[in-house]
Amino acid sequence: MEQLLIIQELLQSTPEKINRFFANTKFLLQENKNLLQAGSPDKDALRTLFINMHTAKGAARSLQLKKFANVLHEVEHTYGTGLKEGTILYTQMKTELEQASSLLENYYIVTGK
C-alpha cells in the first residue's frame, strides 16, 4: 500500500525534478548523518542540521511528496527544538534521520533506479 501512495505522489512531477530532488536530498541527509556521526552536535551543527531538513522538507512539499515531507517535518522539529531549547536529543535525532533516509530509499526504489 505504501508503494502505491509513493507512486501517486511521484506521478505528480516530472522525472527531471524527481531526480534532482533525490540527488539534493541524498546530499543533505548524508551531510546530516556525517554531522551526527561526529558526536553530539554543537549550536552551529544544529543550525546546519535544521537548515538541511528545512530545505529538504520544502523541496518535498513543492513536489507534493506528502509522506516524505511529513517525516522530514518531524526531523526538522526535533532539530529545531534543539536549537531553541538547547536540548539535544542525540539518539532521537539519529533515529529520525535513519527513518527519513529509509523512506527516501523507498521512494528511490519505486522509481526503479
Biotite code that builds the C-alpha atoms (Angstrom):
import biotite.structure as struc

atoms = struc.array([
    struc.Atom([0.000, 0.000, 0.000], chain_id="A", res_id=1, res_name="MET", atom_name="CA", element="C"),
    struc.Atom([2.851, 2.397, 0.833], chain_id="A", res_id=2, res_name="GLU", atom_name="CA", element="C"),
    struc.Atom([4.311, 1.881, -2.619], chain_id="A", res_id=3, res_name="GLN", atom_name="CA", element="C"),
    struc.Atom([1.020, 2.849, -4.267], chain_id="A", res_id=4, res_name="LEU", atom_name="CA", element="C"),
    struc.Atom([0.910, 6.088, -2.304], chain_id="A", res_id=5, res_name="LEU", atom_name="CA", element="C"),
    struc.Atom([4.504, 6.813, -3.263], chain_id="A", res_id=6, res_name="ILE", atom_name="CA", element="C"),
    struc.Atom([3.725, 6.148, -6.928], chain_id="A", res_id=7, res_name="ILE", atom_name="CA", element="C"),
    struc.Atom([0.774, 8.540, -6.788], chain_id="A", res_id=8, res_name="GLN", atom_name="CA", element="C"),
    struc.Atom([2.974, 11.238, -5.323], chain_id="A", res_id=9, res_name="GLU", atom_name="CA", element="C"),
    struc.Atom([5.787, 10.691, -7.811], chain_id="A", res_id=10, res_name="LEU", atom_name="CA", element="C"),
    struc.Atom([3.439, 10.864, -10.793], chain_id="A", res_id=11, res_name="LEU", atom_name="CA", element="C"),
    struc.Atom([2.604, 14.469, -9.923], chain_id="A", res_id=12, res_name="GLN", atom_name="CA", element="C"),
    struc.Atom([6.036, 15.647, -11.004], chain_id="A", res_id=13, res_name="SER", atom_name="CA", element="C"),
    struc.Atom([8.480, 15.254, -13.872], chain_id="A", res_id=14, res_name="THR", atom_name="CA", element="C"),
    struc.Atom([11.296, 12.700, -13.829], chain_id="A", res_id=15, res_name="PRO", atom_name="CA", element="C"),
    struc.Atom([13.845, 15.514, -14.056], chain_id="A", res_id=16, res_name="GLU", atom_name="CA", element="C"),
    struc.Atom([12.506, 17.244, -10.949], chain_id="A", res_id=17, res_name="LYS", atom_name="CA", element="C"),
    struc.Atom([12.292, 13.964, -9.048], chain_id="A", res_id=18, res_name="ILE", atom_name="CA", element="C"),
    struc.Atom([15.878, 13.019, -9.988], chain_id="A", res_id=19, res_name="ASN", atom_name="CA", element="C"),
    struc.Atom([17.149, 16.441, -8.919], chain_id="A", res_id=20, res_name="ARG", atom_name="CA", element="C"),
    struc.Atom([15.204, 16.110, -5.671], chain_id="A", res_id=21, res_name="PHE", atom_name="CA", element="C"),
    struc.Atom([16.748, 12.684, -4.976], chain_id="A", res_id=22, res_name="PHE", atom_name="CA", element="C"),
    struc.Atom([20.279, 13.936, -5.613], chain_id="A", res_id=23, res_name="ALA", atom_name="CA", element="C"),
    struc.Atom([19.919, 17.055, -3.487], chain_id="A", res_id=24, res_name="ASN", atom_name="CA", element="C"),
    struc.Atom([18.081, 15.325, -0.658], chain_id="A", res_id=25, res_name="THR", atom_name="CA", element="C"),
    struc.Atom([20.547, 12.440, -0.507], chain_id="A", res_id=26, res_name="LYS", atom_name="CA", element="C"),
    struc.Atom([23.329, 15.000, -0.184], chain_id="A", res_id=27, res_name="PHE", atom_name="CA", element="C"),
    struc.Atom([21.530, 16.852, 2.643], chain_id="A", res_id=28, res_name="LEU", atom_name="CA", element="C"),
    struc.Atom([20.707, 13.649, 4.531], chain_id="A", res_id=29, res_name="LEU", atom_name="CA", element="C"),
    struc.Atom([24.281, 12.416, 4.178], chain_id="A", res_id=30, res_name="GLN", atom_name="CA", element="C"),
    struc.Atom([25.635, 15.726, 5.455], chain_id="A", res_id=31, res_name="GLU", atom_name="CA", element="C"),
    struc.Atom([23.364, 15.413, 8.488], chain_id="A", res_id=32, res_name="ASN", atom_name="CA", element="C"),
    struc.Atom([24.433, 11.832, 9.036], chain_id="A", res_id=33, res_name="LYS", atom_name="CA", element="C"),
    struc.Atom([28.090, 12.916, 8.958], chain_id="A", res_id=34, res_name="ASN", atom_name="CA", element="C"),
    struc.Atom([27.417, 15.704, 11.461], chain_id="A", res_id=35, res_name="LEU", atom_name="CA", element="C"),
    struc.Atom([25.662, 13.319, 13.841], chain_id="A", res_id=36, res_name="LEU", atom_name="CA", element="C"),
    struc.Atom([28.361, 10.669, 13.490], chain_id="A", res_id=37, res_name="GLN", atom_name="CA", element="C"),
    struc.Atom([30.861, 13.265, 14.684], chain_id="A", res_id=38, res_name="ALA", atom_name="CA", element="C"),
    struc.Atom([29.087, 13.224, 18.072], chain_id="A", res_id=39, res_name="GLY", atom_name="CA", element="C"),
    struc.Atom([26.578, 15.347, 19.889], chain_id="A", res_id=40, res_name="SER", atom_name="CA", element="C"),
    struc.Atom([26.164, 18.485, 17.746], chain_id="A", res_id=41, res_name="PRO", atom_name="CA", element="C"),
    struc.Atom([27.059, 21.989, 18.888], chain_id="A", res_id=42, res_name="ASP", atom_name="CA", element="C"),
    struc.Atom([24.884, 25.014, 18.046], chain_id="A", res_id=43, res_name="LYS", atom_name="CA", element="C"),
    struc.Atom([26.458, 25.545, 14.607], chain_id="A", res_id=44, res_name="ASP", atom_name="CA", element="C"),
    struc.Atom([25.983, 21.887, 13.693], chain_id="A", res_id=45, res_name="ALA", atom_name="CA", element="C"),
    struc.Atom([22.386, 22.012, 14.961], chain_id="A", res_id=46, res_name="LEU", atom_name="CA", element="C"),
    struc.Atom([21.742, 25.009, 12.752], chain_id="A", res_id=47, res_name="ARG", atom_name="CA", element="C"),
    struc.Atom([23.085, 23.124, 9.727], chain_id="A", res_id=48, res_name="THR", atom_name="CA", element="C"),
    struc.Atom([21.056, 20.023, 10.628], chain_id="A", res_id=49, res_name="LEU", atom_name="CA", element="C"),
    struc.Atom([17.915, 22.152, 10.872], chain_id="A", res_id=50, res_name="PHE", atom_name="CA", element="C"),
    struc.Atom([18.532, 24.093, 7.649], chain_id="A", res_id=51, res_name="ILE", atom_name="CA", element="C"),
    struc.Atom([19.211, 20.876, 5.718], chain_id="A", res_id=52, res_name="ASN", atom_name="CA", element="C"),
    struc.Atom([15.937, 19.324, 6.888], chain_id="A", res_id=53, res_name="MET", atom_name="CA", element="C"),
    struc.Atom([14.020, 22.538, 6.284], chain_id="A", res_id=54, res_name="HIS", atom_name="CA", element="C"),
    struc.Atom([15.399, 22.684, 2.737], chain_id="A", res_id=55, res_name="THR", atom_name="CA", element="C"),
    struc.Atom([14.620, 19.025, 2.012], chain_id="A", res_id=56, res_name="ALA", atom_name="CA", element="C"),
    struc.Atom([11.124, 19.369, 3.505], chain_id="A", res_id=57, res_name="LYS", atom_name="CA", element="C"),
    struc.Atom([10.403, 22.397, 1.330], chain_id="A", res_id=58, res_name="GLY", atom_name="CA", element="C"),
    struc.Atom([11.571, 20.561, -1.769], chain_id="A", res_id=59, res_name="ALA", atom_name="CA", element="C"),
    struc.Atom([9.426, 17.538, -0.889], chain_id="A", res_id=60, res_name="ALA", atom_name="CA", element="C"),
    struc.Atom([6.400, 19.752, -0.347], chain_id="A", res_id=61, res_name="ARG", atom_name="CA", element="C"),
    struc.Atom([6.956, 21.596, -3.614], chain_id="A", res_id=62, res_name="SER", atom_name="CA", element="C"),
    struc.Atom([6.861, 18.225, -5.400], chain_id="A", res_id=63, res_name="LEU", atom_name="CA", element="C"),
    struc.Atom([3.835, 17.148, -3.336], chain_id="A", res_id=64, res_name="GLN", atom_name="CA", element="C"),
    struc.Atom([5.717, 14.239, -1.759], chain_id="A", res_id=65, res_name="LEU", atom_name="CA", element="C"),
    struc.Atom([3.477, 14.487, 1.285], chain_id="A", res_id=66, res_name="LYS", atom_name="CA", element="C"),
    struc.Atom([4.543, 11.365, 3.137], chain_id="A", res_id=67, res_name="LYS", atom_name="CA", element="C"),
    struc.Atom([8.211, 12.262, 2.882], chain_id="A", res_id=68, res_name="PHE", atom_name="CA", element="C"),
    struc.Atom([7.581, 15.920, 3.722], chain_id="A", res_id=69, res_name="ALA", atom_name="CA", element="C"),
    struc.Atom([5.741, 14.854, 6.890], chain_id="A", res_id=70, res_name="ASN", atom_name="CA", element="C"),
    struc.Atom([8.644, 12.672, 8.014], chain_id="A", res_id=71, res_name="VAL", atom_name="CA", element="C"),
    struc.Atom([11.108, 15.478, 7.312], chain_id="A", res_id=72, res_name="LEU", atom_name="CA", element="C"),
    struc.Atom([8.911, 17.868, 9.264], chain_id="A", res_id=73, res_name="HIS", atom_name="CA", element="C"),
    struc.Atom([9.268, 15.639, 12.333], chain_id="A", res_id=74, res_name="GLU", atom_name="CA", element="C"),
    struc.Atom([13.048, 15.525, 11.932], chain_id="A", res_id=75, res_name="VAL", atom_name="CA", element="C"),
    struc.Atom([13.154, 19.288, 11.425], chain_id="A", res_id=76, res_name="GLU", atom_name="CA", element="C"),
    struc.Atom([11.039, 19.786, 14.540], chain_id="A", res_id=77, res_name="HIS", atom_name="CA", element="C"),
    struc.Atom([13.454, 17.738, 16.669], chain_id="A", res_id=78, res_name="THR", atom_name="CA", element="C"),
    struc.Atom([16.412, 19.750, 15.361], chain_id="A", res_id=79, res_name="TYR", atom_name="CA", element="C"),
    struc.Atom([14.502, 22.994, 15.866], chain_id="A", res_id=80, res_name="GLY", atom_name="CA", element="C"),
    struc.Atom([13.749, 22.071, 19.460], chain_id="A", res_id=81, res_name="THR", atom_name="CA", element="C"),
    struc.Atom([17.450, 21.507, 19.990], chain_id="A", res_id=82, res_name="GLY", atom_name="CA", element="C"),
    struc.Atom([18.220, 24.932, 18.587], chain_id="A", res_id=83, res_name="LEU", atom_name="CA", element="C"),
    struc.Atom([15.573, 26.782, 20.571], chain_id="A", res_id=84, res_name="LYS", atom_name="CA", element="C"),
    struc.Atom([15.861, 24.996, 23.888], chain_id="A", res_id=85, res_name="GLU", atom_name="CA", element="C"),
    struc.Atom([19.430, 23.786, 23.786], chain_id="A", res_id=86, res_name="GLY", atom_name="CA", element="C"),
    struc.Atom([18.107, 20.262, 24.371], chain_id="A", res_id=87, res_name="THR", atom_name="CA", element="C"),
    struc.Atom([19.988, 17.803, 22.212], chain_id="A", res_id=88, res_name="ILE", atom_name="CA", element="C"),
    struc.Atom([18.075, 14.566, 21.750], chain_id="A", res_id=89, res_name="LEU", atom_name="CA", element="C"),
    struc.Atom([21.002, 12.855, 20.053], chain_id="A", res_id=90, res_name="TYR", atom_name="CA", element="C"),
    struc.Atom([19.535, 9.342, 19.853], chain_id="A", res_id=91, res_name="THR", atom_name="CA", element="C"),
    struc.Atom([16.203, 10.644, 18.594], chain_id="A", res_id=92, res_name="GLN", atom_name="CA", element="C"),
    struc.Atom([17.978, 12.780, 16.011], chain_id="A", res_id=93, res_name="MET", atom_name="CA", element="C"),
    struc.Atom([19.886, 9.798, 14.683], chain_id="A", res_id=94, res_name="LYS", atom_name="CA", element="C"),
    struc.Atom([16.807, 7.540, 14.673], chain_id="A", res_id=95, res_name="THR", atom_name="CA", element="C"),
    struc.Atom([14.614, 10.064, 12.870], chain_id="A", res_id=96, res_name="GLU", atom_name="CA", element="C"),
    struc.Atom([17.326, 10.731, 10.298], chain_id="A", res_id=97, res_name="LEU", atom_name="CA", element="C"),
    struc.Atom([17.612, 6.994, 9.622], chain_id="A", res_id=98, res_name="GLU", atom_name="CA", element="C"),
    struc.Atom([13.825, 6.796, 9.171], chain_id="A", res_id=99, res_name="GLN", atom_name="CA", element="C"),
    struc.Atom([13.935, 9.676, 6.695], chain_id="A", res_id=100, res_name="ALA", atom_name="CA", element="C"),
    struc.Atom([16.821, 8.045, 4.817], chain_id="A", res_id=101, res_name="SER", atom_name="CA", element="C"),
    struc.Atom([14.963, 4.742, 4.683], chain_id="A", res_id=102, res_name="SER", atom_name="CA", element="C"),
    struc.Atom([11.817, 6.388, 3.344], chain_id="A", res_id=103, res_name="LEU", atom_name="CA", element="C"),
    struc.Atom([13.833, 8.254, 0.714], chain_id="A", res_id=104, res_name="LEU", atom_name="CA", element="C"),
    struc.Atom([15.285, 4.906, -0.320], chain_id="A", res_id=105, res_name="GLU", atom_name="CA", element="C"),
    struc.Atom([11.730, 3.540, -0.674], chain_id="A", res_id=106, res_name="ASN", atom_name="CA", element="C"),
    struc.Atom([10.842, 6.418, -2.970], chain_id="A", res_id=107, res_name="TYR", atom_name="CA", element="C"),
    struc.Atom([14.002, 5.782, -4.956], chain_id="A", res_id=108, res_name="TYR", atom_name="CA", element="C"),
    struc.Atom([13.274, 2.046, -5.265], chain_id="A", res_id=109, res_name="ILE", atom_name="CA", element="C"),
    struc.Atom([9.748, 2.729, -6.529], chain_id="A", res_id=110, res_name="VAL", atom_name="CA", element="C"),
    struc.Atom([11.238, 4.741, -9.404], chain_id="A", res_id=111, res_name="THR", atom_name="CA", element="C"),
    struc.Atom([13.160, 1.626, -10.471], chain_id="A", res_id=112, res_name="GLY", atom_name="CA", element="C"),
    struc.Atom([16.571, 3.186, -10.028], chain_id="A", res_id=113, res_name="LYS", atom_name="CA", element="C"),
])
